């Protein structure tokens, strides 16, 4: 009898241990437990630690409350400016309402993944290529809002969404490279032109300063010569001031008209008498040979004296030939061998 009682007590104790072991549950710190009794959700959420349920009647489902990193597969789409791109992203979300995450949706992970892919394709079609490449923060916020709107009903909140990579066709990459190169070339030319403008202004100021002080130009010339001579070369380039060339040119042009005029008081200072036929001194100034003035009283005597080599008296000489003392043509003619001398 005692042995039978002891056996019953041991059996009950074993059953109790099995019952306790079957109903014992441990909920981790980052988890929350939902208890379903006969398929009906029990009120309250079991927190972290040790929890007991009724074996074979209750069923506990644990929900992870950590932030989940969900990669979105690369989605191919056409942007608003008709460029084919391939974009992939990543979604960070967590469960805030374990009951809704279990009851409202069959698999909240799969639901969030599908919603993220759909939203990503939608945001690609609404955006331009430049926005996808340079304005990703705004696109990330829009994508997060599009995914978070339906996920709130599932007890899930979207922490953030990041676009990872944007793949472009090779032709588009080459076109963008050429565009960037042209933009850099344009900026370089603008900078160079601005530098030339500033340099020209400074040079103009320096020229004005040197015009007020001509010695400054000479000092600058000497500095340039010294800088060139400092190099190890056998050729010395000596700059020649343009102002000096202009000065020489003006001096030469000023000496030319003065050289053509005779000095005052000379025989050429008196103008020759005007010709009878109207040819005056104006024609002599054209560079032609002007004959000696002919005496209107005895023109033939002057011609014969020129033929014999005797100098013709100029008007300004006091020993001019008297018209009455001129010899006849027969007397001036040299004797011929076949002609007898009239005096013999």
Order of alpha helices (4+ residues) and beta strands (2+ residues): alpha-beta-beta-beta-beta-beta-beta-beta-alpha-alpha-alpha-alpha-beta-alpha-alpha-alpha-alpha-alpha-alpha
